[in-house]
Amino acid sequence: MAGKTDYQKKGQVELKKAVITVMIISESGNAIIANEDIYRIFFIEDIFKFSIAGKLIFNDRYNFMEAGPFTGHERIAFIYGQGESDRNIVFDIYKVTKISQVGPGIRETSENLFELELIDPFYIPTSLKRYSKSWSDQKYSQIMKDILNNMTLVKLGGFNLKIEESSNSTDFIIPYWTPRNALNWLARRAKGKQSGSSGYLIFNNTANQLTTNAVSLNYLLSDFDKTLDKKPYRFQSDVVSDKNKILEWWFSGIDRTSNQVLRGGYWRGFDFNTKKLLQVGYRYSDASDRNVMLGRKTLYGQMDDLGSSNTFVGESDIDSLSNIAFNDWTKRYNLQFILNIIVEGDESRFAGQHIEIEWPGLEGADKKLNDALKGKYMIKSVTHNFMGGGHYPYKQRLVCIKNAYHNINSRILYDSKITNLYTEKAVSNIIIRK
């Protein structure tokens, strides 16, 4: 009952601009949900998540419970955008959270309130079906491509597919695993040919309608696809319609307990042929030198300590063990310093994109920009939020990775070796320190 009262107080979402259309697709026919019947709608794309997930709360004007029936096997289509070209995305219903009464009468018109948790079509074939199959001496990227195309139905579903070719190969057997389990196993060991490093991520984003990606984290940080928004983000703007104006911001993610692994340690395995233990040691400086940094100073000083952690993975190949070690390190390190910003919605933004922020310095200081925080950031996730009302009917929360300080004058912090810095022409600029 509290939920019902809260909804009644907030009222329905009134989208003043035609920024989104919502359609329910079922075997009995399609129905468009009127904007005035929508209470809440959002979805999130994230480079560290397999699928795009969202939520829809709407008033049931069509009485789906009686006319349907509503089984949860329906699909929800979103068509959204404020620019010249709209984006569209289709979701499966992950869960019908609740169907509740809005009005006091059992037979009142439009008395049902639906709360739906949504997931993109990638999830069900990836996570619920199981397969047994083998590959002999195939590149990791080719095996991932085969799984994505033929087991998760990327090709049949019409998704775009972006895969970074791997430089290493393997013999691989899926022992009645889900495709998701198999992809996770491969992603931890694959080494990108273009990036030269492990740390693969498999995720969906809205870069080109809906795209399935299997690329390394260093591939994204290097911005080989040249995704950088050429218009910088600012906190102040004279242009009323500046979509890159930052409306709100906060930092999160600094976690000292993660330093146990980041300082360094050993990853251990066992060679069944030679009956010998295998180990790979990584220190903070070793791994930092391999990670593409978005600034000249890493987040920490040289805190090398090989005795800080021990990880037993049972791998029987020293190269795979090394790839696993860097995979684990880079995915932990790049979540250490996270910037959250709220901006006006723009359908062209997507997870994995690079942006440049002109971060102002302290008032009265000689420098105009903050040497530590200005420069490039990479979007880890985008929350597309269509709440209506106010000046911004479509807002986005951008969760951004800042894995190095731009050019802070510090003798304490460890210097970055491979950097991707912004330039005046807003293009990627990879520099490798000798």
Secondary structure, 3 states (H helix, E strand, C coil): CHHHHHHHHHCCCCCCCCCEEEEEEECCEEEEECHHHEEEEEEEEECCCCCCEEEEEEECCCCHHHHCCCCCCCEEEEEECCCCCCEEEEEEEEEEEEEEECCCCCCCCCCEEEEEEEECCCHHHHHCCCEEEEEEEEEHHHHHHHHHHHCCCCCCCCCEEEECCECCEEEEEEEEECHHHHHHHHHHHCCECCCCCCCEEEEEECCCCCEEEEEEHHHHHHCCCCCCCCCCEECCCCCCCCCCECCEEEEECCCHHHHHHHCEEEEEEEECCCCEEEEEEEEHHHHHHHCEECCCEEEEECCCCCCCCEEECCCCCHHHHHHHHHHHHHHHHCCCCEEEEEEECCCCCCCCCEEEECCECCCCCCCCECCCCCEEEEEEEEEEECCCCCCCCCEEEEEEECCEECCCCCCCEEECCEEECCCCCCCCCEEECC
